[in-house]
């Protein structure tokens, strides 16, 4: 086990749009004309965050921990997966210092939901909501996000050992 008290991790996730009437980002159900094609609820923001936390702790990635071939994770709420990851970090003596995340989507418009995402994630991470930053951006109609084919998210997490 590393003796370095601070560790940083990066996460990335993407999901295509498919049939549906809403998407979930940061634990917030957002009305939209499409849904995500995914094994779980498809919350790319939480999935990117999970990968950032697992990476910081040296625990692999979301696919290793929660494989999409395992039926117990079908349609599961990603907040539950995040809770399991937080338990793993706590078992190893880590706590979250802060996280910074970016959602990349041409549509739907996400600004009205960002504060609720931030509050949800701060609650799951057991940190002040000022230690959680959520941003949303477009790609100016470039790439798959710009063509409204799906959404991606990036996350960076700083964790530390001890108090």
N, C-alpha and C positions, 0 to 999 in steps of 0.2 A: 504494500500500500504506500502511496506517495506521501512524503512528509511536507510537500508544498501546501500551505494553507489555502491558497486561492487557485481555482481552476476555471478555465473558460471553455465553452463548447459552442459549436455552430450547428444549426439544423436547417433543413430545407424539405419542403414537401409540395406536391402538386396533385390536383385532381381535375379530371375532365368533367364537363357538364354533361348531363343526360336527362332523362325524364324526371320530372318532379315539380314541386311548387314552392320549394324553399331550399336554402342551404344553411349549414351550421358553421359559424366561425367564432372562435373564442368562447364557445359554449352558448352563443346567441343564435336562435333560429331567425333567419332573415328571409322575408318573403321575396321570391324571385320566380321567374317563369320557367326555371330549370332546377334540377337538383344535381348532386354530385354522384358520379359513378365511383363507388367505394365499397369495401367490405364492411367497414365500420360506418359511423355517421359521416365520415369524410371531412372532418374538421381539420383542414390543412394547417391552420394556425397552431392548434394544440399539437398536431403531429410534428411540426417543425420545432416547437418548444420542447417536446419530449426528446427528440433527437439531440437538441442542444444540451439538455440536462444529462442525458445518458452519455453523450460525448465528453462533457466536462468531468463526469465521474469515472470515465473509462469503462463504461458498461455496455458498449456496443451501440445498437440502434433499435429503433422501434420494430423493424421487421424481424429481428432476432427474438425480441422479448414478446411481441404480440403478432405472430405470423398470420398472414391473411388466408392461410390454409387451415387454420384452426377455427372450427365452427363456434366456439364459445365467444369469439370476438365479432361475430357477424352482427351488424347493426348496433354494436355497443356504443354507448355514449363515450366520447373521447375524454370527457372530464374524469370518468372512472379510470381510464388508462393513466391519466396524469396523476391521479391519487395513488395508484400503485407505484408509479415511478418515484413520487415523493416519499413513499414509505421505504423504497430501496435506498434512496439518498440518506434518509434519516438513520437507517440501520448502519450506514457506513460513516455516520457522524457529520454529514454535510447539510448545510442549509443554503437557501438561495439568497444571494446578495441583491442582484437585480437582473432583469431581462429586457431586451430590446428586440422588437419584432416588426416585420414589414409584410403586409399583405399586398400582392400584386394582382389587380383585377381591373378590367375595363368596366365591368358591370357585375353586380349591381352597385349602386352608390353605397359606400360603407360608412361615411362620416357620421351619420346619425347613430351608429351602433358601436363605435369605437370605445366610448366611455364604459358601456356595459361590458364589453369584452375585457377591458382593463380591470374592472372591478371583479369579474368572475375569476380571472386568472390570478389576481392578487390574493383572492380568497383561497384558491387551491394551492398557491405557493406559500401561504402563510407569511406574506409580506405586505407592507403598506402599498397602496395603489400607486404611490409616487415612485416605487421601485419597479414598476411595470410600465413599459412604453409600447404602445401599439400604434403603428402608422399604416395608412392605406395609400397606395399610389396606383396610377395607371401606367401603361407603356406607350401612351400617345398613339394607340391603335396599331402598334407593332407587335409581332409575335403571336403565339397562341392566346395569351391573355388579351391582347389587343383585338384579336378576332373574336373575342367572347367565346372561346372554346373551353376555358377553364380558369382556375385560380391557382396561384402559387403563394408560398409564404417562406420567409427567412426568419430565423431566430438566433439570437446570441444570448447565452446565459453565463453569468458569473456566479460560482458557488464557492463556499469556503467551509473549512472544517472547524468545528468548535463554535464557541459563542462569538 
